[in-house]
Amino acid sequence: MNLKQRVSPTKLAVIAIGLYTCSLQSFAASPQDIRFAGKGNSLLGGAYHIYKVRCSDGSKRVISAWNKRKKWCAGKKKNKCTNDQLATAKRVCK
């Protein structure tokens, strides 16, 4: 028996869709480089540090560190924050 006789077209379609979905996740942009870019102060007097993230798709994004680098946020505002620099960098690269 060859492969065409044992596997139905529906099963082949499901397998193809699954492989396609997995390949899309592997092509998602990921952070390649994180560099210090400067310091800033918010209107309320809170100091923060700005970092530039270079993503694998060639784009450059900004993250900021607050509370003595204990809180990492997307952009220059306290927005979509985590306690981990790499997790925030991955989030902005997606």
Summary of the structure (lengths in Angstrom):
residues: 94
radius of gyration: 20.8
end to end distance: 44.5
largest distance: 74.2
contacts: 233
relative contact order: 0.15
helix: 33%
strand: 34%
